[in-house]
Amino acid sequence: MKFEVKDHSITVETDFTSRFEDCYVKQERYIDCYLELDRYVSNGRLCLSIYSHTEGAVARLTTNLPDYNIGIMEAFVDENNVPGAKDFLVENGFAKDLRISERSGYCDYPLVHLNLEKIIPYLHAEKREGSRAGTPGRGGGDEMMGDKKVSEIFETSKYDQFVIPTWNRNQTAEQRAKKIRESIRKNGYILCPICVNEKMEVIDGLGRLEALKSLDLPIHYYIEVGAGKQECIAMNSYTSIWTMPDYINSYANAGNDNYARYKKLYDDYHELGNDTVYFAATGCTAMRNETVKHGKLLCTQENYENAVNRLEEVKEFSQAVEHMKDRKKIYQAILFALGCDCVDKKALYERMMARYHMVEKAATMPQALNAINAIYNYRVKGEKIYLDTEYDRYQRGKYAWYGKKWGGDE
């Protein structure tokens, strides 16, 4: 795309078909265009587009990448669908190039800081005055960019009034708070209110709360009446991504016995790898994220006790694989081998201890299984094992590992 800016008007030339708001833009030249500044519904981040007074939507200059944390006036430029968009924004003063790019899919998206003062004169006339009331999301009038005021932001230094619920991921709050403190010291603090409910339980912004508290700075917050655990998880999922341990800790702290048992398993055997622990507890070869996120993980007392026995057996092989840099997949492969009827456990242990040097790399499950095949079958004249074939049969449900399937992921 080519852009020309003159007298608070924008001309756009394109020689390709681009997709925008479920319609294909096929025209080659648009004159008398203006900027449209809006917000994405999912997370409130800024969205900058170009519209024509006569033809409507022309191009969306920015894109929403919710997996990355950015400032309130920052946005990712959609160079993939609108080539030249970043240069257009930077050269005309609409944005500052932050010289940072993030990847999504097969594309890189540069990050810029939008200059509201430069953008406002190029907005549609009806929105210019509303936009001058203040920076989006920063207060400054009952109406902003044509929007109505829907909430109030409060300021306080009474830190004790905030309640940290057990289901919020307070285990990692200090780690996030440390990064926020470093950013504040380096770049200053940009007002970013935390979210609480009517009970003053922190729904979003626990890291910010701890950081500002440690720096003796005031807390800005707004109240979302009725918000609880599900809203907490949803908001944190796109502001700072929850890891699987975050979800497990949250449900365990909220009193879910299945998650509490699994958490203890992971705490006791984490050196064997998360996939190995999950395999031992549920029979599934890899953690099913959606199952864990939505509170559907099933780890009964029987599952827990059986998993402990299996993981203790795997730990006995630690000395045989301690020379390996990445041992997690070999541990999972050993766990699988120990449950196969075709494998003699005593022979497997003795041969692994004697020929451990034959295992150099096992970054994937097939590599790990074939490494165990090679060790177990080395100079064996009798019946050999083929764990890769057994594993394939297991994944396709041809037979049940350890004599039966268990767990509640299905």
N, C-alpha and C positions, 0 to 999 in steps of 0.2 A: 504494500500500500504506500501511496505517496500523500503527504499532507502539506497544506499551505495555510498559513495563518495570517489574516489581514483584517484590520478594523473590527476586532472582536468577532470575527466570523471565520469558519474553518471550511476548507475545500478538501475533499477526499477523492483520490483516484485509485481504482482497483482494477486488476485484470484477471481476477479469479473469483470463484464462488465461495463465499464464507457462510457459516451457519450462525444465526443469531436469533434468539427467542423463537425457536421452532419455525423459522422461515428462512429461505435462501435469498441472499442478497446478490443479485446478478448485475445490477447497474454498474457502469464503469466510472461514472463521475457524479459526485454529489456536491452541490454548492450550497452556500448559506447554511452551514451546519453549526450546531452548538454542543456543548458538553452537558452531560447529565450525571449528577453525583447522587448515588443512592446507596443502600446498604443491602447486603445479602441477608435473607431471612434467617438462615440457619445459625449464624453467629454474629450478625451485626457489623461485619467488616465492610469497609468502603468499597464501592463498585463504581468505576468511572467508565462512561460510555460516550459515544458520539451519535447524535441524532440529526436528522435532516428535518427542517420545518415542513417540507412538502412530502418527503418519502418515509419519514419515521425512522426506525432503528437502522443504523449503518454499521456500527462495530462496537463491541465491548472490549475496551482496552485492558481491563484487568480481569483476573480470575481468582477464584476462591480455593485456597489450599488449606483446609482446616487442620491438617496434621502438623502445621508449623506455627509457632508462636511469633506474632509480629506486633508492632506498636499500633496505636489507634489511628494514626495518620499514615500508616504504611500499607502497601498493596503489592501484589505480584502482578507483573505485566504479562499479558497473554501474547508473547512473541510467536507462539506456535500458530495461532489462528490469525493474528494481526501483525505480520512482519513489519518492522519499522516503528512499532508503537512506542518502544522505550525511547528511541532517538527523538521522536516527535514530542514526547512529554518532557524530556530533559532539555532539549534545545530551546523549547519555548517557555521554560521556567515553570511548567506545570508540576514538575516533580524533580527530586534530587536522586541521582543514581547512588544507591548504597553499596554498589559493587559486591552484592551478595546474590547468589542464585540458588534455587532449590529445585530438585528433580522430582517430577511426578510422571509416572509411566516412562515414556521414552523421551520426554522433553524437559528442558531446563527453563525455569521462569525467574527472571531478574526481579529483585525487590527494590522498590523505590519509596521515597517519602513524599507524599503529595503536598503541594503548596496551595493551600486553600485561597490565599490572597490572590494568587495568579489565576486560579480556576474560576473564581466567582464571576469576573466580568464576561466569561464565556458561557455561563449557564443561561438557561432560558430566562427571559425577563421576569417571569412570574416568580422565579425562585431566587433571584439575586438578593432581594432585600431580606428575605428570611434567612439566607445563608450568612449574611453579614452580622446576624445576631450573635454568632459565636461559632467556635469549632465544633463539629459534630461530636456529640458525646461528652462535651466539656461544660455544659451549662451556657448561660448567656442569653436568656430570653425565653418566653413561653413558646415561641415557635422557632424552629431551625430548619432550613432547607424545606420549608413548607410543612414540617411535621409538628404535631401537637405534643405538648409536655404530658408525659404519662407517669412519671415517677419522680421522687425526690431523693437527693443524695445527702446523707448526713455525715458530719465530721465529729470525731470523738478521740480523746486520748484515754478514755476509761477502758483499758484493754480487758479487764476482768469480766465485763458484761458479755463478752463473746463466749459461746459454748461450742466446744469441739465434740461433735457426735462421734460415737464409736464406729459408725459406718463410713465416716470420712477417712481418707487414707493418711492419717497423721503419722504413720511410720516413715513416710518419705517427705514430710513437710520441711524438715530441717535441711535436707539436701536441696530442695527447690528454693528455700529461703536464702541459702548461701549464695546461689546464683543471682537472685534478685538483689541482695545486698551489694554484690559486686557491681551489678548494672547501675544501681542507684548512685553508688560512689563515683562511678565512671561517667555516667551520662545524666545524672540528676533523676528526680522522680517525676514521672508523668502520671497525673491523676488517673487511677484505674480502680474504681470502687469494687469492694468485695460484695458478695451476695449473701444475705442471711434471711432466715424466715422469721415469723412473728415471735418465735421462742429465742431468737438471737443465735440459733444454731448456724454455723458457717456452712453454706452450701457450695460456694465457689470462692477461692481466694485465700485458702489456708496458708500457702507459702508466702503470699503478700502480707498477710496478717503477722506472721512470725517475723518476717524481715523488717517491717515498719516498727513493730514492737521493740525489736532489739536495737533499732536505731533511734528510738524515742521520738518517732514521727507520728503525726495524727493518722487515724484510720478513716477512710471514706467508705461508706457502705450504703446499700439500698436494701429495702425489705421486699421479698417475694413471698407473699402470704400463701401458706399451704405447701411450700416446697419441702421436699424430704429426700430420702435416700435415692430414689430413682432420678429425681431432678439433679441431684449432686453428681451421680454417675454420668448422666447425659451431658451436663455442662462441662465436666472435666474431660470428657471424651474428645471434645474439640478444642478446648483451651490449652490443656497440657495432657498429652495422651496417657491414659491409664495402661499400665502393663498388666499382664496376667497376675503377678503377685499382688498388685494393688487390689484387683477384684477379689482375689482369694482372701486377703487380709480384711477387706471391707465386710464380706459376708461372714467370715469367721468371727470378727469382733461384734457383729450384730447378733450372734448367737446361733448361727446355722451350724449344726453338728457335723454335717457332711464336709463343709468347708474347714471346720476346725480340725477334723481328723486329717484331712488332706494337708492342711497347713503344717501340722506336726510332722507328717511324713516328709514333707519337703524340707522343713527346718532340720530334720535329723539326717536326711540323705541327699541334700542338695548337691553334694560333690559328685554324685552319680549322674547328674543332669536332670532337668525338668521332664524331658520326654521319657526317661527311664522310670522316674517316680510315677508319672502319669500312667505309663504302660503297666507298671506293677499294680497300681491301685484300681485301674478301670478296664484293662485289657485292650485299650485303644493305642495304636502305635504312635499317635501324635496328639498333642493337646488340641481339643476342639474349642476354639476361642469363643464362639457364640454360646456354647453350652456353659462355659465358665462365666461369661459376662452376664448371662440372664438368670443366674442362680440355680441352674439345673444340674450341676455336678453332683453325682451320687457316689459317696464313699462311706459305705456302711461299716459297722464295727467288724463284721466278718471280712469285708474287703481290706480294711485297715490291717487286721492281724495277718491275713495272708500276704499282703504286700510287704509287711515287715519281715516275714520269713524269707520271701524271695529276694528282697534287697540285701538282707544279711548274707545270703548266699553269694550275691554278686560282689559284695565288699571283700570276700575272701580272695577275689582275683586281682585286687588292687596292686599287689606287688608285681604281678605279671605285666601290668600295663602302665606302671608308673613312669616309664621312660618316654611315653607318648605325650606330646604337647596337648593334643585335644583328645580326651578319652571318653567323652560323653556317648558317642555313637558305639564305641566298642563295648561300653557297659550295657547299653540297650541290647546289643546283639548277643552278649553273654546271657542276659536275662531271658531272651527268647530261646537261646540254645538250651538253657537249663530246663525249660518247660517242654522240650520236644522228646517224645518217646524214643526216637532214634539215637539220642545222645546219652552216652554213659557219663554221668556227672563226675565220677572219680577220675575217669580217663581224661575228660576234658580239662579238669584242674591240673592233673599231672603234666599233660602235654602243653598246656598254656604256660606253666611254670618253667618247663624245660626249653620251650622253643619261642619264648616271648619275643626274641629278636626278629622273628619272621614278620611281626606286625610293625610296620613303619608308618603307615598312613591309613586312617579310617575316618574320613570326614563325612562320609555318607553311610546309610544303613547297608546298601549293597556292598560297599567296600569292606565294612566291618564283618559282615556275614561271610564273604569270600575269604577274608583273612583267617577267620576261625575254621572255615572249611579246610584251608591249606594246612593249618597247624594240626588239626584233628586227623586229617587223612594222610599226613606225611608218612611214607613208607608203610602204610597199612595194607596188608594183603587181603584182609576180609572186607566186610561190607563198609562202604564209605558213606559219609553224610553229605547232604546238599542243602544247607540251610537256606540258601537263596530261593530254592524251589519251595521249601516248606513255608518260608515267609510269604511268598507269593500266594500260596494256597490259603494261608491263614487270612491274609488281607481280603481275599475273595470269598471268605467264609466257608471254605471247603471242610475245615475241621476246627474244633475249638481248642485253643491253647490251654494247657494244664487241665485238659479233660472237660472244661466247660467255659462258657463265656460269662462274664460277670460285669457289674457296673450298670449305670443307668443313663448313659449318654444317648442311647438309641431312642 
